[in-house]
Structures are given as structure tokens and as C-alpha cells.
Amino acid sequence: MPEHDESSAEYQRGMAEIRKQLGPMADNYIRKIKSLAPEFAWVNVTFPFAELYPRDVIDLKTRELCTVAALTVQGFSQPELRLHINAALRCGNSRGEVAEIITQMIAYCGFPAATNALMTMKEVFDEIDARARPAKAAPKKRKTAGKARRK
């Protein structure tokens, strides 16, 4: 298996793009893939993220909606769909736009695949909402006065 230079311009360009789209989860995502298959991680960074996503023919917001549509139609790519729903939101798509593109895919993949995508979308939205809510403080224990002794 060939060794790849992670300091190369190609790899760094891909990592910059994946970080832009996936935010804080990007490095952990690539690290997990690399621990399983380093070559797969290299290709994942350098092909779609260094070569395809940065092209300027269409904007990143549109590319992410296309990716959400494609993953919805596949019907079996929930982990990747989860990542790209997050990326679509980070790239400026609204929740309504993501829901609409999944709804449109009913015509191309049927209700089961679109329903799976819709449920994945809800999980992503719920996770985002949970992170946005301030953590509830633990209730303070009330000091109870000791019972007065009766004489």
C-alpha cells in the first residue's frame, strides 16, 4: 500500500474543504476511517473534497443538496446522509430546504427510502437542538431545618 503525504497540497486542500462542510466533526470522521483503512481515508479526502466540492460551476449549498438527494435515493446510506445533512445546514441550506429535497426524492426512490432519510434528518435536527439548549443546572438541595426537640 502506498504511503500518502498528508502534508501535500492536495490533502490539505481536501481537509480544508471537509472542515468547512463538516465543521468540528471532520477530523474525527477522517480519523475513524483512517484507523480502519488509510487508503480509503486518503481517497475520501483527496477525491471528493479536494477535487469535486471546490469546483466553482455550482455553489457548495447546491452541491450539498444534491448530495442529500443522492444519499436519500440510495436508501441505505444513513451515516453518510447524517454527515451531509449537517454539511447542508453548515453551507447555508435551511431545514425546510433539506426536508423539501428529501420529500421530492419520494418520486425517485419511493416512500421507504425517503422515510428513512426523513427520520435521519429528524435525528440530526434533534441533535443540533440538544446542543443548542443550555444544560439544565442540577436542582439545588433545599436545606431542611431540623425538627425542634420537644420537652
Rosetta silent file (secondary structure, phi, psi, omega in degrees, C-alpha in Angstrom):
SEQUENCE: MPEHDESSAEYQRGMAEIRKQLGPMADNYIRKIKSLAPEFAWVNVTFPFAELYPRDVIDLKTRELCTVAALTVQGFSQPELRLHINAALRCGNSRGEVAEIITQMIAYCGFPAATNALMTMKEVFDEIDARARPAKAAPKKRKTAGKARRK
SCORE:     score description
SCORE:     0.000 S_00000001
   1 L     0.000  131.254 -178.618    0.000    0.000    0.000 S_00000001
   2 L   -71.703  148.034  174.237    1.475    3.374   -0.959 S_00000001
   3 L   -85.675  139.029  179.486    2.226    5.955    1.697 S_00000001
   4 L  -112.804  141.033 -178.543    0.449    9.257    1.199 S_00000001
   5 L   -86.851  104.994 -179.651    1.805   12.600    2.227 S_00000001
   6 L   -71.987   -9.122  175.091   -0.793   14.235    4.435 S_00000001
   7 L   -92.973    1.525  179.555    1.138   17.500    4.238 S_00000001
   8 L   -65.808  154.952  179.280    0.675   17.604    0.442 S_00000001
   9 H   -59.514  -39.808 -178.806   -1.274   20.494   -1.056 S_00000001
  10 H   -61.294  -48.777 -179.073   -3.889   18.064   -2.379 S_00000001
  11 H   -66.345  -43.943 -179.821   -4.571   16.511    1.026 S_00000001
  12 H   -63.550  -37.801  176.626   -4.538   19.857    2.824 S_00000001
  13 H   -62.858  -43.637  178.326   -6.981   21.313    0.262 S_00000001
  14 H   -63.817  -43.199  179.030   -9.290   18.333    0.866 S_00000001
  15 H   -65.910  -38.169  177.267   -9.067   18.653    4.644 S_00000001
  16 H   -61.563  -41.257 -179.628   -9.794   22.385    4.475 S_00000001
  17 H   -68.557  -44.906 -178.825  -12.904   21.658    2.404 S_00000001
  18 H   -65.744  -34.826  176.869  -14.162   18.830    4.606 S_00000001
  19 H   -67.302  -36.988  178.250  -13.667   21.014    7.695 S_00000001
  20 H   -62.529  -40.268 -175.792  -15.656   23.802    6.036 S_00000001
  21 H   -84.038  -40.089 -175.019  -18.513   21.410    5.360 S_00000001
  22 H  -101.325  -11.061  178.469  -18.490   19.166    8.415 S_00000001
  23 L    64.376 -141.377 -174.143  -17.084   21.550   10.981 S_00000001
  24 L   -60.228  -22.142 -177.781  -15.780   20.075   14.229 S_00000001
  25 H   -81.440   -9.250 -173.613  -16.736   16.515   13.276 S_00000001
  26 H   -60.637  -52.409 -175.969  -14.459   16.460   10.174 S_00000001
  27 H   -63.752  -41.040  178.776  -11.186   15.441   11.793 S_00000001
  28 H   -65.441  -40.754  178.144  -12.788   12.746   13.930 S_00000001
  29 H   -58.501  -49.557 -179.649  -14.652   11.388   10.882 S_00000001
  30 H   -68.427  -37.618  178.473  -11.442   11.073    8.840 S_00000001
  31 H   -60.838  -42.082  179.047   -9.500    9.711   11.840 S_00000001
  32 H   -63.143  -45.390 -179.890  -12.081    6.899   12.265 S_00000001
  33 H   -63.991  -43.533 -178.938  -11.904    5.981    8.582 S_00000001
  34 H   -61.588  -35.820  179.538   -8.099    6.125    8.616 S_00000001
  35 H   -66.154  -25.650  179.244   -7.939    3.736   11.584 S_00000001
  36 H   -91.044  -41.908 -175.391   -9.867    1.194    9.521 S_00000001
  37 L  -156.283   93.427 -176.986   -8.425    1.793    6.054 S_00000001
  38 H   -55.111  -39.785  179.950   -5.799    4.517    5.495 S_00000001
  39 H   -63.733  -40.923  178.053   -6.075    4.312    1.688 S_00000001
  40 H   -61.397  -43.529  179.087   -9.844    4.779    1.889 S_00000001
  41 H   -61.701  -43.598  179.056   -9.377    7.855    4.091 S_00000001
  42 H   -58.329  -49.200 -179.348   -6.858    9.316    1.632 S_00000001
  43 H   -63.979  -39.646  179.540   -9.215    8.862   -1.310 S_00000001
  44 H   -61.551  -37.399  179.400  -12.142   10.222    0.720 S_00000001
  45 H   -77.638  -47.170 -169.741  -10.227   13.420    1.455 S_00000001
  46 H   -83.709  -28.166 -179.411   -8.497   13.962   -1.882 S_00000001
  47 H   -83.405  -70.274 -176.683  -11.150   12.968   -4.411 S_00000001
  48 H   -67.797  -40.045 -171.988  -14.497   14.439   -3.398 S_00000001
  49 H   -85.634  -29.287  177.249  -13.211   17.128   -1.056 S_00000001
  50 H   -93.165  -24.670 -175.123  -10.066   18.287   -2.884 S_00000001
  51 H  -107.750  -47.727 -172.800  -11.322   17.736   -6.432 S_00000001
  52 H   -87.151  -54.709 -174.680  -15.128   17.843   -6.692 S_00000001
  53 L   -59.654  -37.066 -178.183  -16.539   20.072   -3.973 S_00000001
  54 L   -73.792   -9.448 -179.760  -14.232   23.069   -4.618 S_00000001
  55 L   -57.797  146.345 -173.856  -15.242   23.354   -8.294 S_00000001
  56 L  -103.311   17.905  178.832  -16.956   26.668   -8.964 S_00000001
  57 L   -71.163  -42.712  172.222  -19.578   25.615  -11.517 S_00000001
  58 L  -128.019  156.094 -176.558  -22.225   25.321   -8.796 S_00000001
  59 L   -77.962  164.129 -176.866  -22.095   26.607   -5.259 S_00000001
  60 H   -63.777  -35.868  178.190  -21.463   24.474   -2.197 S_00000001
  61 H   -58.227  -45.494  179.087  -25.016   24.959   -0.919 S_00000001
  62 H   -68.074  -42.257  179.241  -26.375   23.357   -4.109 S_00000001
  63 H   -58.137  -41.773 -179.316  -23.767   20.591   -4.074 S_00000001
  64 H   -68.244  -36.782  175.094  -24.796   19.589   -0.570 S_00000001
  65 H   -63.870  -39.427  176.520  -28.489   19.463   -1.518 S_00000001
  66 H   -61.991  -40.172  179.478  -27.533   17.235   -4.471 S_00000001
  67 H   -66.126  -42.683  176.527  -25.571   15.008   -2.096 S_00000001
  68 H   -60.131  -43.038  178.818  -28.529   14.788    0.306 S_00000001
  69 H   -62.021  -46.543 -178.409  -30.769   13.848   -2.639 S_00000001
  70 H   -63.192  -43.095 -179.571  -28.365   11.167   -3.892 S_00000001
  71 H   -68.816  -33.889  175.843  -27.918    9.628   -0.447 S_00000001
  72 H   -62.208  -47.814 -177.561  -31.690    9.687    0.098 S_00000001
  73 H   -63.938  -34.412  177.333  -32.282    7.817   -3.166 S_00000001
  74 H   -59.510  -40.425  176.078  -29.699    5.181   -2.236 S_00000001
  75 L    80.788   -6.381 -176.386  -31.807    4.364    0.792 S_00000001
  76 L  -130.384   11.526 -172.827  -29.012    2.659    2.724 S_00000001
  77 L  -110.701   45.188 -176.063  -26.515    5.428    3.449 S_00000001
  78 H   -58.756  -40.533  178.578  -27.812    6.838    6.723 S_00000001
  79 H   -61.510  -42.603  178.814  -24.378    7.508    8.298 S_00000001
  80 H   -70.397  -37.221  177.599  -23.261    9.484    5.230 S_00000001
  81 H   -60.956  -42.177  177.818  -26.681   11.146    4.959 S_00000001
  82 H   -56.734  -48.000  179.023  -26.337   12.283    8.577 S_00000001
  83 H   -59.737  -44.520 -173.920  -22.976   13.896    7.778 S_00000001
  84 H   -80.160  -21.611  169.924  -24.271   15.606    4.658 S_00000001
  85 H   -66.678  -44.831  174.918  -27.465   16.909    6.272 S_00000001
  86 H   -58.104  -45.466 -179.702  -25.169   18.587    8.802 S_00000001
  87 H   -63.451  -41.166  179.099  -22.982   19.846    5.949 S_00000001
  88 H   -59.113  -42.391  178.451  -26.009   21.139    4.019 S_00000001
  89 H   -66.614  -42.685  179.253  -27.036   23.195    7.045 S_00000001
  90 H   -63.886  -27.712 -177.532  -23.473   24.469    7.577 S_00000001
  91 L   -90.681    8.327  172.648  -23.345   25.501    3.902 S_00000001
  92 L   106.629    0.241  176.288  -26.427   27.704    4.194 S_00000001
  93 L   -77.398  147.861  176.542  -29.376   25.425    3.497 S_00000001
  94 L   -88.332  165.091  175.281  -32.384   25.755    5.756 S_00000001
  95 H   -60.228  -39.552  179.115  -34.067   22.868    7.487 S_00000001
  96 H   -62.505  -38.205  178.176  -37.034   23.426    5.184 S_00000001
  97 H   -66.646  -41.602  178.209  -34.842   23.101    2.091 S_00000001
  98 H   -63.168  -46.612  178.708  -33.345   19.843    3.351 S_00000001
  99 H   -61.150  -39.489 -178.662  -36.820   18.470    4.140 S_00000001
 100 H   -66.221  -41.424 -179.579  -38.093   19.573    0.722 S_00000001
 101 H   -67.638  -36.783  176.104  -35.291   17.845   -1.209 S_00000001
 102 H   -66.031  -42.824  178.480  -35.922   14.628    0.750 S_00000001
 103 H   -60.808  -42.689  179.336  -39.662   14.941    0.064 S_00000001
 104 H   -60.938  -31.110 -176.852  -39.011   15.415   -3.653 S_00000001
 105 L   -70.452  -12.604  175.677  -36.984   12.191   -3.693 S_00000001
 106 H   -52.362  -38.886 -177.825  -40.137   10.163   -2.901 S_00000001
 107 H   -67.041  -20.825 -174.198  -40.785   10.221   -6.672 S_00000001
 108 H  -108.934  -21.771 -176.953  -37.378    8.673   -7.395 S_00000001
 109 H  -127.157  -11.177 -178.396  -36.760    6.237   -4.552 S_00000001
 110 L    90.144  170.312 -175.943  -40.149    5.518   -3.020 S_00000001
 111 H   -67.201  -41.049 -177.652  -41.547    6.029    0.427 S_00000001
 112 H   -59.228  -48.952 -178.804  -39.335    3.588    2.415 S_00000001
 113 H   -66.187  -41.127  179.659  -36.015    5.207    1.400 S_00000001
 114 H   -67.304  -36.239  177.900  -37.412    8.735    1.711 S_00000001
 115 H   -66.391  -42.429  175.689  -38.904    7.918    5.115 S_00000001
 116 H   -57.395  -44.041  179.432  -35.535    6.583    6.318 S_00000001
 117 H   -64.019  -41.202  179.939  -33.943    9.831    5.149 S_00000001
 118 H   -63.259  -40.406  178.514  -36.631   11.899    6.848 S_00000001
 119 H   -68.112  -37.878  175.577  -36.080   10.057   10.142 S_00000001
 120 H   -63.334  -43.177  177.720  -32.321   10.545    9.824 S_00000001
 121 H   -57.904  -45.310  179.974  -32.947   14.243    9.182 S_00000001
 122 H   -60.424  -42.161  178.270  -35.073   14.469   12.348 S_00000001
 123 H   -60.493  -42.533  178.744  -32.295   12.838   14.390 S_00000001
 124 H   -63.149  -47.213  179.623  -29.780   15.377   13.055 S_00000001
 125 H   -60.990  -42.971  179.135  -32.113   18.285   13.818 S_00000001
 126 H   -61.952  -40.873  178.483  -32.790   16.919   17.322 S_00000001
 127 H   -64.374  -42.135  178.349  -29.039   16.582   17.992 S_00000001
 128 H   -62.487  -45.447  179.971  -28.425   20.154   16.825 S_00000001
 129 H   -63.065  -39.647 -179.942  -31.277   21.425   19.003 S_00000001
 130 H   -65.057  -39.239  178.276  -30.000   19.497   22.025 S_00000001
 131 H   -68.437  -29.018 -177.003  -26.519   21.005   21.628 S_00000001
 132 H   -79.511  -24.066 -179.538  -28.032   24.483   21.328 S_00000001
 133 L   -74.549  137.384  175.561  -30.066   24.210   24.547 S_00000001
 134 L   -66.589  142.452  179.179  -28.271   25.345   27.671 S_00000001
 135 L   -63.930  137.739  178.137  -27.589   22.480   30.004 S_00000001
 136 L   -73.964  134.347  176.945  -30.047   22.340   32.851 S_00000001
 137 L   -74.039  145.218  177.056  -28.473   23.033   36.169 S_00000001
 138 L   -63.756  138.825 -179.774  -28.896   20.339   38.752 S_00000001
 139 L   -61.462  140.958  179.510  -31.642   21.273   41.179 S_00000001
 140 L   -76.965  139.659  177.905  -30.322   22.765   44.363 S_00000001
 141 L   -77.771  134.171  178.716  -30.877   20.743   47.501 S_00000001
 142 L   -85.261  135.836  175.699  -33.011   22.520   49.988 S_00000001
 143 L   -80.524  128.840  178.281  -31.717   22.705   53.479 S_00000001
 144 L  -103.785  136.537  178.638  -34.311   21.449   55.857 S_00000001
 145 L   -71.922  138.158  178.228  -34.454   22.752   59.310 S_00000001
 146 L   -65.467  150.217  179.630  -34.030   20.118   61.935 S_00000001
 147 L   -68.400  137.310  178.268  -37.113   19.308   63.952 S_00000001
 148 L   -69.126  141.168  178.598  -37.249   21.161   67.182 S_00000001
 149 L   -77.901  136.572  176.287  -36.927   18.982   70.216 S_00000001
 150 L   -95.235  138.984  178.941  -39.962   18.807   72.359 S_00000001
 151 L  -107.978    0.000    0.000  -39.504   18.860   76.065 S_00000001
